[in-house]
Amino acid sequence: MKAAVSSPVTMKSYLRTVLRPILSPRMLQFIRREWWYISSYFPRLITSLVVKRTPDVHSFGAKLIPISLGEQLRNVNAFAPTKTCRVMTKYGSDKGRLHNYTTVYSALFEDRGDQSLKLFELGLGTNDPDLPSSMGVFGAPGASHRGWRELFPHAFVYGADIDRRILFQEDRIKTFYCNQLDPASIHELWSQPELQGGADIIIEDGLHTFEANDTFLQESLDQLRPGGILVTEDILWGDVEKWYGRLESVYAKKYPTYEFAIVVLPHGHHQDHNMLVVRRGAS
């Protein structure tokens, strides 16, 4: 006898075989979002009143006060959906729908929503299937940038991608070209007039390889403003131990006023449901 197929798998199968050929990407995103509310958001919202699932956090470097980065992140309930989850899913980002990164972001940025910030995110979400960083033909380029714009109504949001065809400019959003494997390209990015002086929040959601993550981090940590937060998303499971060694032997020594933390979120994407979070001291 065949095992029963759960409803989320049935829904995915239906979308893949029947709806994709006849519906627009925007309509498919709408269906996915509504299904997420029914199958995940509301059940988790209720269950999280009694269930708490916290990330596994490994800290390196300075311990800033009044609460260290490690302590703050260990208190996150990764099972409880937040406003950040809703907003990112609304625009088609997978930061909440697949990864629960939004639960971490909600904790990191809960007191900064009304501030006039400069926020930068590498990776617009190319849908070119020929690029290794592609989100697939139904990806929504710029989704998370539009989400950040709503979550930070007084902020300017900047982005960059290797796919020049998806670069765009809107109210409080401007994007640039960048190849994160090329230090010269990253240096040119940060030399843009709009990015002079660095950023308060830097998100790296580009190419998910150790080399790409490490190269961008090396060339961008000095661009993080005092008190700022940098996050590298989608750290591969196979690279976690490598990051432990790299942070302890190189970054914690080179940047003594920075805190570093590897965050392993529970029950997530089996290949890369991990984050590197960095906080720079206020002075």
C-alpha positions in Angstrom: 0.0 0.0 0.0 1.3 3.5 -0.9 1.9 5.9 1.9 -0.5 8.8 2.0 0.8 12.0 0.5 0.6 15.1 2.7 -1.4 18.1 1.5 1.6 20.5 1.0 3.2 17.9 -1.3 0.0 17.5 -3.2 -0.3 21.2 -3.6 3.2 21.5 -4.9 2.6 18.7 -7.3 -0.6 20.3 -8.5 1.1 23.7 -9.1 4.0 22.0 -10.9 1.9 19.9 -13.3 -1.3 21.8 -13.9 -1.0 25.5 -13.0 2.4 26.5 -14.1 1.7 26.2 -17.9 -1.4 28.3 -17.7 -0.9 30.9 -14.9 1.4 33.9 -14.8 4.3 34.0 -12.3 2.5 36.7 -10.3 -0.6 34.6 -10.0 1.5 31.6 -8.9 3.1 33.7 -6.3 -0.3 34.7 -5.0 -1.4 31.1 -4.8 1.8 30.1 -3.0 1.4 32.9 -0.5 -2.2 32.1 0.3 -1.4 28.4 0.6 1.4 29.4 3.0 -1.0 31.3 5.2 -3.4 28.3 5.4 -0.8 25.5 5.7 1.9 27.2 7.7 1.4 30.7 9.1 -1.9 30.3 11.0 -1.1 26.8 12.4 2.3 28.0 13.5 0.9 31.2 15.0 -1.4 29.2 17.3 1.0 26.3 18.0 3.9 28.7 18.9 1.9 29.8 22.0 3.0 26.5 23.6 5.9 25.4 21.3 9.3 27.0 21.2 12.0 26.0 18.8 15.3 27.9 19.2 18.3 28.0 16.9 21.7 26.4 17.7 24.1 29.4 18.0 27.9 29.3 18.0 29.5 32.6 19.0 32.9 34.1 18.2 34.7 37.4 18.9 33.6 40.2 21.2 30.7 39.9 23.6 28.9 43.3 23.3 26.6 44.6 26.0 23.9 44.9 27.3 23.1 41.5 25.7 25.5 39.6 23.5 24.6 38.5 20.0 24.6 34.9 20.9 22.3 35.4 23.9 19.9 37.4 21.7 19.7 34.8 19.0 19.4 31.8 21.3 16.1 33.4 22.5 14.5 33.5 19.1 11.5 31.2 18.7 12.0 30.1 15.1 8.6 28.5 15.1 6.7 31.7 15.8 5.8 33.7 12.6 6.2 37.4 12.7 5.3 40.6 10.8 8.6 40.2 8.9 7.5 36.7 7.8 4.2 38.1 6.4 5.8 41.1 4.6 8.6 39.1 2.9 6.1 36.4 1.8 3.8 39.1 0.5 6.4 40.2 -2.0 7.5 36.7 -3.0 10.6 36.3 -0.9 11.6 32.9 0.5 13.2 34.3 3.6 10.1 33.4 5.7 8.3 30.8 3.6 11.1 28.3 3.2 13.8 29.4 5.7 12.4 31.2 8.8 15.2 33.7 8.5 12.5 36.3 9.1 12.2 35.1 12.7 15.8 36.0 13.3 15.5 39.3 11.4 12.5 40.2 13.5 14.5 39.9 16.7 17.6 41.7 15.2 15.7 44.6 13.9 12.7 45.0 16.2 13.9 48.3 17.6 15.1 49.8 14.3 11.9 49.9 12.1 11.5 53.7 12.5 15.1 54.7 12.0 16.5 56.4 9.0 18.8 53.6 7.8 20.9 52.6 4.8 20.2 48.9 4.1 22.0 46.9 1.4 21.2 43.4 0.2 23.4 41.5 -2.3 21.3 39.2 -4.6 18.1 40.4 -6.2 16.9 36.9 -7.0 17.7 36.3 -10.6 15.4 34.0 -12.5 17.8 33.3 -15.3 18.2 29.4 -15.2 21.7 29.7 -16.7 23.1 31.5 -13.7 24.2 29.4 -10.7 22.5 31.8 -8.3 19.1 31.5 -10.1 15.9 31.1 -8.1 14.2 29.5 -11.1 12.0 31.0 -13.8 9.3 31.8 -11.2 11.6 33.7 -8.9 10.6 37.3 -8.1 13.7 39.6 -8.5 13.7 42.4 -5.9 11.2 40.7 -3.7 13.1 41.1 -0.4 14.2 44.6 -1.3 10.6 45.7 -1.6 9.9 43.9 1.7 12.7 45.8 3.4 11.3 49.0 2.1 8.0 48.3 3.7 9.5 47.1 7.0 11.8 50.2 7.2 9.6 53.1 6.0 12.4 55.7 6.5 15.2 53.7 5.1 17.0 53.7 1.7 17.3 50.2 0.3 20.2 49.3 -2.1 20.9 46.0 -3.8 23.2 44.4 -6.3 23.3 41.3 -8.6 25.5 39.7 -11.2 22.5 39.6 -13.6 22.4 43.1 -15.1 19.0 42.4 -16.7 17.2 42.5 -13.4 18.7 45.7 -12.0 16.0 48.3 -11.2 15.3 51.6 -9.5 12.1 52.5 -7.6 11.1 54.8 -4.8 13.8 54.4 -2.0 15.4 51.4 -3.9 18.4 51.5 -6.2 20.4 48.5 -7.4 23.9 48.0 -8.9 26.0 45.3 -10.7 28.3 43.2 -8.6 30.2 39.9 -9.1 30.8 38.8 -5.5 33.7 36.4 -6.6 35.7 39.4 -7.8 37.1 41.7 -5.0 37.6 44.5 -7.5 33.9 44.4 -8.4 32.9 44.5 -4.7 35.2 47.4 -4.2 33.6 49.2 -7.1 30.2 48.6 -5.7 31.0 50.2 -2.3 32.6 53.1 -4.2 29.2 54.1 -5.6 28.2 57.6 -4.3 25.0 56.3 -2.7 27.0 53.7 -0.7 29.7 56.0 0.5 30.0 55.6 4.3 28.8 52.0 4.2 25.5 50.7 5.5 23.7 50.0 8.8 22.4 46.7 7.6 24.1 44.4 5.0 22.4 41.2 3.8 24.3 38.7 1.6 21.9 36.5 -0.3 24.0 35.9 -3.4 25.9 32.9 -4.6 25.7 30.2 -1.9 29.3 28.9 -1.8 32.0 29.3 0.8 34.3 31.1 -1.5 31.6 33.6 -2.6 30.4 34.2 1.0 33.9 34.6 2.3 35.0 37.0 -0.5 32.1 39.3 0.0 32.5 39.3 3.7 36.2 40.2 3.5 35.5 43.1 1.2 32.4 44.4 3.1 33.0 44.1 6.8 34.7 47.5 6.9 31.5 49.0 5.2 29.4 48.0 8.2 28.6 51.1 10.2 29.1 51.1 14.0 26.2 49.3 15.7 25.3 47.7 12.3 24.3 44.1 11.5 25.6 42.0 8.6 24.0 38.7 7.7 25.2 36.0 5.3 22.2 33.7 4.4 22.2 30.1 3.2 25.4 28.8 4.7 25.7 25.2 3.4 25.7 22.4 6.0 29.0 21.2 4.5 30.6 24.6 5.2 29.5 25.1 8.8 32.6 23.6 10.3 34.8 25.5 7.9 33.2 28.7 9.0 33.8 27.9 12.7 37.5 27.7 11.9 37.5 30.8 9.7 35.8 32.9 12.2 37.9 31.9 15.1 41.3 32.0 13.4 40.8 35.0 11.1 37.8 37.3 11.6 37.6 37.4 15.4 41.2 38.4 15.5 41.1 40.9 12.7 37.9 42.6 13.9 38.1 42.6 17.8 35.1 44.9 18.1 32.8 42.7 16.1 30.6 39.8 17.3 30.2 36.8 15.0 27.6 34.0 15.3 26.7 31.0 13.2 23.0 30.4 13.5 21.6 26.9 12.7 17.8 27.1 12.5 15.7 24.1 13.3 13.5 22.2 10.8 14.5 24.1 7.7 15.9 23.6 4.2 18.2 20.5 4.5 21.1 22.0 2.5 21.6 25.5 3.6 19.3 26.5 6.5 22.1 28.4 8.3 23.1 32.0 8.8 26.2 34.0 9.7 25.3 37.1 11.8 27.8 39.8 12.5 27.3 42.8 14.7 29.8 45.7 14.9 30.3 47.5 18.2 28.8 50.9 18.6 32.2 52.7 18.7 
